[in-house]
Amino acid sequence: FFCRSMEVVRLVILLCLADAGGGAPSAVSRSRISLSHVSSQPRSSILLAARGGFAAASDAYPSATISMHDTPREAENPAASPVSSAVPAELVAFAAKMRADGQSEAAVAAFGEQYVKLFRGETGLIRESDIEPVVDLPTLDRLRSDPSGSPAESADLSNLLSRTVVLKLNGGLGTGMGLLGPKSLLTVREEPSVCFLDLIVRQLQHMAAASPASEMSRAPLFVLLNSGATATATRSHLETAHGLTLGVGWHEIMQSMAPKVDAATLLPAEAPDGTSVEEKANLEWYPPGHGDLYVALAAPAASAVDAECADTGEEGVSALDALLADGYRYAFVSNSDNLGATLDAQVLAHFASSGASFMMEVCERTESDKKGGHVARTRVTGLTDSSDGESAGALLLRESAQCHEEDEAAFQDIGKHKYFNTNNLWLDLQALKTELDARGGILPLPLIRNPKTLDPRDKKSMKVVQLETAMGAAIENFGNRATALVVPRTRFSPVKTCADLLALRSDCYVLSDDGSISLSPQCDKPPVISLDDRYKLVDAFETLVPNGAPSLVACSRLKVKGLVEFARGCVFVGTVEVLNPSDECKTLPAGVYTDTTVEL
C-alpha cells in the first residue's frame, strides 16, 4: 500500500508541476511519461554523448509539458485520493520559479517530490529501530589476494575500460574553506604547482597511455558534473593548462539549481528589495547536493542526437540515454577532491562480473569517523539474524543529519556500524536507466533538510531550508542488486579542511608520475593536525606556509595556536605544539622539533 500510495503522490506532483507550466495534461500514466519541449531558456550547457562522440546542446535547459496515459483510478480524481492532499498549492510557485530560471523538468519534478516531504513534516530521520548493522562485506584486499586469480586478469579489461565513464563531481566551490572558485582548482602540491584537476587529468592520461590502441578501442570517457559556479573556470583551466577543449578530451553535464524555501511560510525565499540581480540569484538559489547527479543524467536536452531519434518522435535525449547509445555501460563516480579515487581496473572488473547494478566503496570507521554517516540495512520484519547477508534488508546510507538525537550513541558506535561511505560509486548505466524508467524518471532519495540563512554571511537574515539529497542514498533503490566493497583508506583522501590540505602538501604524502597521491611508506597514518581557527580559510592558511609545507612524515600530532609563519626547513617529529600568545605574527625558525611545545 505504501509503495502504491507513493506512486500516486508522485503522479499528482507531476500533474501539479505540469499545471504550473501552463499545460494541462489530458491523462495520467503510472508507467510511461514522455517529455515534449515547448520552450528553451538560457541557463547552462549540457554536453551529451552521441554515437560519434559528444554533441553540444544549446545553451539551455528546456521546459516541457507532461503527457500521460492509462489513468489509475486513484489519480483520476485527485480530490478523492487519500494522498492527494499531500500535494500543496505552494508547490506551484516553486515550479513556476524553476521553469522561469530554465531548470529541467527532471529537476522540477525531483524538487517537487522533496518539497512534499517537507510540507508533510517528514524529517528524513532514519531511526535505529528501523535498521540493522552491516555484518560482513567483500574487501578489495581479499580480492587481490584471491588464489583463484585476479578478476582484473581474467576479465576483458580493454573492453570494460572502453565502456566506462569516469565522472567527477565538480560543482562545489569549497565555500567552507573560503574559496571563490572551483575547489578542484585549489593548489594541492607545490614545486611544481598542481591542483586536483591537473592530477585527475594526469591519472586518466596515464591509464590511456598504458593501454595501447590495439588493446583498447578507446580510453575511458572523462566527464565532469559542473555547476554554473564552476563551469567557466574549469573549461578555461583545462584548455589553457592541458589543451583539452570541451567535447574533445573531456565532457560535461550540468547540475541543476533549486530555490531556497522560506522556513516561515514554506514559499520561495525572496531576497530583500533593492538586491542586485546577480546577488539575488546567489541568495535565492543553491545546488541541491550531489544526489542531483541522477537528475542531471536524466534531464532531456536538445542536441545533435535528436536527428538519430527522429524516427521515434522523441525531441530530446538525456545524457544517460546518449551515453548508452554511445556504448558506455559503467560509470565510476567520485568527488574531485578525493585523489585516492582512481579508476581501479580490478574494482571495475569485480563490479562488472558481480552483476550488481550499484556498488559503493566503503571504509572501516575509526574514532575520527564516528560523527560521519554510515552504511546499514533496512530491518526486515520477521528476520532476527542477517549475518548470512542473503536474507538481510536492502543496504542504505544514514547521514548524520538523518540521525535522531535519541539514536546518537548507536550512530557513533563504530563497533556496531562499522562502515562509512567514501562517495566512490560504481553504476551500471543500463540498470540505472531501467530504474529511472520504472519510477517515472525520478529516483527517490531520502530528504536531507538543511537549515540555513538566506545570506550565509549574515546569521540574522531570513531563515531558510535547503532540500538536499546524497547520491550514495540511491543504494536503497536497487535492493539486492546493490552491493558494497570495503576498500583501504588509500582510496579515500579528501580535502575538507586546511588541516587536510597541509598534510597533503607535506612529505607524508607521495605524488607518483601517474598522478596518484598515497601515504608515504615511512608514514603509518597521517598526522592529526589542529590549526588555529584563523587558518580555516585558504587565504589565511597560505600565510602560515608561504615558504612551503613543513616536514610531517615523522609527525603524529601537530597543533598550531596563534599567528605563526613556518620558515622553510621546519621538521616536526612526534607530537609538536606551536604557540604564539601575542597579536603579532611570529616566524618559527627552521629546525627539527621533536615531542615539544614551542612558544614564540
N, C-alpha and C positions, 0 to 999 in steps of 0.2 A: 504493500500500500504506500509506504514511504517513497519508494522509487517512482511509482506511478504518479504520486502527488507532486514530486519534484519535477517530473516531466511536464506536467500540466502547468506548474508555476513557470517553467522555462518558456513554454509556448505563449503563455499570457504576457510574459515580459516582452517577448519578441513582437507580439501584437501591439503592445503599448508603445514600444520603440518605433515601430513602423508608422503608427499613427502620428508620432511626434515629427516624422519626416514628411507628413502631408499626404501619404498614400495609404489608403485603407485596404488591407488585404482582403481578398474575397473568400479565402478558405484557409484552414489550418491543417498542417501536416505534422505528424509525430516523427516521420522518418525521412522526409525529403524536403530540403529548403534550398531554393535557388535564389541567387542574388543577381538582380539586373540593375545596371548603373543608370542613374538619372542625372548626375552632375559630378564634376570634379572641382575640388578647391585646393589651391596651393598649400602645402604644409611641409612635405618632405619627399624624399626619393626612395623608391624601392628598386633593388636590382633583382630580377627574377631569373632563375636558371631556365634555359631553353635547351632544346636538343643540340643546338650548335654552340652552346655556351650561355652566358648571362646576357639578357637584353634589358636595356634601361627602360623603366616605366616613365610616364610623365611625372612631373614634379608635383604629385598629388596623391592623396588618398581619396578614392571615390566614395560618394554616397551611394546608397542603394535602397531599393524597396524590397519587401519580402513577399514572395509568392508561395502560398502553401495549399496543400490539397489533402483529401482524406481526413476530414474533421473528426476528432474524437469527441464523444458526447460531452465530456467534462468541460471542453473549451468552446463548444458551440454557443453556449450562453454563459459568458464569464460571470454574470451576476448570480447565476445559480450554482456556480462552482464553490465548494467549501474552501478552496485555497485562493480564489481569485482576489479576495480582499487583501491578500499579502502583497499585491502589486500596487504601490502608492501612486497617486496622481503626481506627486513631486518628481517622479522619475522622468516625466515628460520634459521638464525643464532641463534636466541633465542631458537627455538625448538630443534636444534641440541645440544646446550649447556645444556638444561634442561634434554634431554634424556641421554646425556653422564654422567650427575650427578645422574641419576637414578630416576628422578621425574616421577610421574604417568602421564598417558595420560590425565586424568581429569585435572591435574594441568597444563599441557602443553596447553590444549585447553582453559582453563579459562584464563591463561595469554595472549594467543593469542587474545582473544576477547577484553581484556582491552587494549592491545597494539594497536590494530586497532583504538580504540577510541582516544588514544594519538596521533597516526600518522595522523589522520584526523583533529587534532586540537581541539577535543572536550575537554572541560574544566571540565565537570561533574557538572557545576553550575546549581542550581535549582532556577529559578527566582521567585520572589514574585508574579508576574502576572500569573504564571502557577499553583499556589496552592491556597488553601483555608484553613482557620483555622479549627481545630477540635473543634466543639462546645460542645459536650457532650459525655461522655463515662461512662460505668458502673464502679462502685467503689467497692473495697473489703469491705470497711466499710458498704456499703449498702447491700452487700450480707450477711454479718454476722448479720445484724440487720433485715433481711427479716423475717417478722412474719409468712410467709408461710412455713418456715422450712429451715434449712441449707442444701445446696446441699451436704455438706460433710456427713450429717446424712442420707440422702435419697439414695445416690449413693452406689454402691457396692465397697467400698473403698479397701477392701482386694484384689479384682480382679484388680482394677485400679493400685494400688501400685505395684502389681506383674508384671504389663505390662509396667512399667515406667523406663526410664533410667535417671539417674542424671548425666549430662555431664558438667564437669567443664573445662573452658578454662585455660590451664596451660602451654602455650608455651612461656610466657613472662619472661624476666629476670629483669624487673624493672630497666632498664638502666637509666631512668630519676632520680632514687633515688640512683644511683651509685652501684647497686647490680651486682655481677658477677655470681650469681647462680639463681635458680628459685625464683621468687618473693613469691611463695606460701610457701617457707621455711623461710621467714622472721619472726622473733620473734614478736608477736603482744601482748602477755601478759607475765608477769614475775611472778615468785614465785607461782607455777612452770612455767618454760618457755614453751610456746606453740606457734606454728606457725599456719598460715592459714590452712595448710593441716591437722594438728592434729585436729583442730576444725571441719573441714569438715568430717573427719572420725568419730569423736565423734557424730556429728549430725546424720549421717547415721546409726551408730551402735545403737544409742538411738531409732531411729524410728523402726529398726528391732526388738529390744528387747521389745518394747511396743506393738508389733503385734505378738501374739502367732502363732506358725506354723499352728495350727488348723484353724486359721482365714485367714492366708495369705500364699499361697503356696511358695512364695519366696520374699525376700526383693528387693527393687528397685536396679537396676544394677548401679554400680558406675563405671563411665568411665571418663578418663582424656584425653583431647586433648593436647598431649605433642608435643614438638619440639625437634630437635636434641640437642638443648642447655639445655633442662630441663629434658629429659627422664632419664638419668643415675642417677642423684642426687635424682630425685623423687622416682625412683624404690628403691634405697638404703635406703632412709628415711622410706618409707612405710614398708619395710621388717624389718629394724632394730628397729624402734620405735613402730610398730604395729603388726609385724608378718604377714603382708599381702604380699603375693607373687603375682607377675604379673600373671594374669589368674586365681587366686584364691583369691577372695575378692575384686579385682579391675581389671579394664581392660583399654586398651589404644588404641587410634588411633593417627596417627602422622600427624602433619602439614606438608604441602609442603614448599618448598623454591623457591623463584623467583629471577631471575638475575636483578641486577640494570641496569638502562638504562642511557647511556651516554647522557646528556642533549644536547650536541652539535651535535652529529651525529645520535642519536636515535639507535645506535648499542649497543651490550652488553658492559657494562663498564668493563675495564680491569685494574687490579692493576699494579703498576709500575714494571718494570723489577727488578729482584732481590728479590721480595717479597717471603717469605716462603710459602709453600703450604698451611699451616694452616691459615696464615694471609690472603692469597689470597682468601681463601674460606670465611673468615669472612668479608672481604671488598666487595666482588663481589655479595654476596647473602643476602637476607633478608626475613623474614616471611611476607607474603602479607596481613596481617590483619586478624581479626577473621572471615571475610567473607569466609576465606579458609575452615571453618568448613564444608561447603557443598561439597567442592572438596574432603576433607578427607573422608567424608561419602560415596561419590560416586566412589572413586578410586577403581578399581578392584585390587585384590591381590590374589596370590596363597595361599591356606590354606587347612586344612583338610576338609573344606566344599566341596572342589572340588569333592570328592567321591560321595557326595549326588547330585551333579549337573551333573554327568557324562552322564545321560540319555538325557540331553538337549544339550549336546555338548559344554556347557559353561566351559571354562577352569579356570575361576576365579570368585570370588564373592566379591561384595563390602561390606563394613562394614554395610551399610544401609540394603542391602538385607539379610545379616546374622542376624542382629537384628530382622528384621521382621520374618525371618524363625524361630527364637527362641521365637516368641510370644510377642515381645515388640512392643507397639503401640505408646507410648507417650514419649517425651523427654523434660526434664526441663534443659535448658542451661543457665549458668551464669558464671561470672568471678570468678576465685578462690580467688581474694582479696576482694570480697564482702560477708562478713559474714552474712549480712542480708538476703542473697538469699538462704533461706532454702526451702526444699521441703514441701510446704504447702498443706495438703490434701484437704482443702476446695478449694483452687485455682485450683488444679488438677481436682477435681470433676466438678467445674464450666466449665473448659476448655473442658472436655470430653463431658459434657451434652450440651454445646453450639453448637457442630457440626462444630466448626471452625477448619481450617487447621493450623492456625498460630496465636499465641497470644503474644502480647508484654506487659510487665508490664511497666507502666509509672508513673511518679510522677508529681505533680504540680510544675512548675518552680517558683523560687524565684529570687530576685535580684542577688544572688550569682551564679545562674544557667544561667543567660541571655546570656552568651557568648558560652554556650554549644548548642548542637543540639536539635532539637525539632521535634515533630510529626505534620504532616499536611495531607491534602488530595489533590489529583490532581484536578485541576479545570476542570469541565466538561462543554463543550460548550452547551449553551442553558439553563444552570441551574444558577439561580441567588441567590437561597437560599438553603443551605444544612443543615439547622437547624434540619430537621427531622432525619438526619443521614442515611436515607434509599436511597435517590436519589443522595447522595454525591459521589464524586470520591473515588478511592482507597486510603487507608492510605499509607503514605510514610514517610521516615525519611530524614530530611535535616540536615547534619552536618555543622559545622562552615566553613569547607574547601569548602563546596558547596554553600556558600552564596556569591552573587555578592556584591561588595562594595557599590553599589547604594541601595542595599536592607538591609544594616546593621541595620538601625533603626527599620525596621519592624521585622527583625530577632530577635532583642533583646527586642522586645515588649512582655513582659510576660503576658500582659492582652489580647493580640491578640493570640499569640501562647503559650498556657497555659501548655503544657505537654512535658516532656523530656523522652527519652528512658533510662531505668535503665540497659539495656542489660540483663535483665532476660526474656528469651524467652521460649515459650511452642510450641512444634512442634508435629503435627500428622505425624508420620513417614511414614504411608501409603500414605498420601496426598503428602508428600514431594517426595516420590518415583514417584508417578504419575506425578507430576510437572516436575521432572527431566527427566523422560522418554519422556514426551511430548516435551521437549526442547533439545533433543539430549544429555542429560547428563550434560548440563551446566545451572546453574541457573543464569540468567542475573542479575548483580548487578551494580549500578552506579559506575563510575570511581572516585576514590579519588587520585588526583595527589599530591604526597608528595615530594616536592623538598628537596634534601639533598646534602651533600658532600660525596664522596666515602668513606673517612675516617671521621666518625662523630666527631673524636677528633681533626681533622685538617680542619678548615673552609676554608683553601686555597687549599685544594685538589679538584680534579675534581668534577664539578657539575653533579649530577645525579638526576634521577627521579625514585621514587618508586611507582609502581602502586598497590594501595591498595583497599580493599573493607571492608565494615562493614556488619556483619551478620544481624543486625537489618534491613538493607535496603531491605532484601528479602521480607519484609512485602508487598511490592508493587506487587510482583509476584502473590499473592494469591487473589487479587481483593476483592470481597465482602465475601470471605471465610477467610479473616483476620480480627482480632479484636484487641482491646487493653483494658487493665484493669487498672484503677487508683488504686495504692497501697500506703500505708503510707510510709513515709521516713524510717521507721524502716527496710524496705526491700531493702534499698539502703544505704549501709555503706562501700563504697570502700575506699581503702587507696592509694591515688595517690601521696601524698607528705609526708615529715617528720612531717609536722604540723598535718596531719591526723593521723599519727602514734602516735604522742604524746597524742592526745585526746583519741585514742583507748586504750592506755596503762594506762590512768588515771582512776580515780574513777568516771568520768562522764559516763562511760560505765560499765555495769554489765555482767559478764560471768556466764551463767547458767550451770547446770550439763549436760544439753542436748547438750552443745557445741554452743549454740546460744549466741550472744552478742547483748545487747539492751541498749538504753539510760537509765540512772538511773532515777527512779521515782522522784528523787529530782532535776532533771535537765530538764528544759523545752526544751532546744535545746543545741547542742554542742557549746562550746565557739568558738569565732572567733580567730584563732591563727595566728600570723605573726612572723616567725622566721627569724633571720639574714640569708642572702644568704649563709654564710659559713656553715649553717646547712642543706643545700639542700640535701646532700648525707648522707646515713645512717651511715657510719663510723664516720663522723664528728658529726652527731646528737647524737651518743652514748656518746660522750664526754660531752654533755650538761646534760645528765641524767644517769651518771654512778651509781648513788645511787637510781635509780628508778624514775618514773614519779611523779611530784608534784600533789597535790590535785586540781582538776579543777571542782569539782561538783558544786561549787557556783560561778564559774568564768564565766563572759560573754565575756570578751575580754582580750587576753594576747599578749603582744609584747615584743620580746627579740632582743636587738641590741648589738652586740659586743661579745667578748669571755666570756662566762659565764658557770658556773657549778652550778647546783642546789644541795644543801645539802639535805639529807634525812629529810623529815618533813616540806617541804615548802608547804604552803597552800595559794591559790590565791582566792580572793573574789571580785566580780565585775570586774572593769576594772583596769588592772595592766600592768605597763611598767617597764621592767628591762633593764638598760643601763650600758654599760661599755665602756667608750671612750678610754681606754688605749689599748695597744697592748698585754698586759699581761692578761692571763685568771684569772678571779676572781670568788670566790665562793659566792653564795647567801646563807646566813645562814638560818637555819630552823626558821620557824615562820609563823604567819598569816599576809598576805599583802592584805589590803582592799582598793580598789579605790585609788591607789597611784602609783607614779613613783619613782623607786629606782635607784639611780646612785651609782655604786660600785666604 
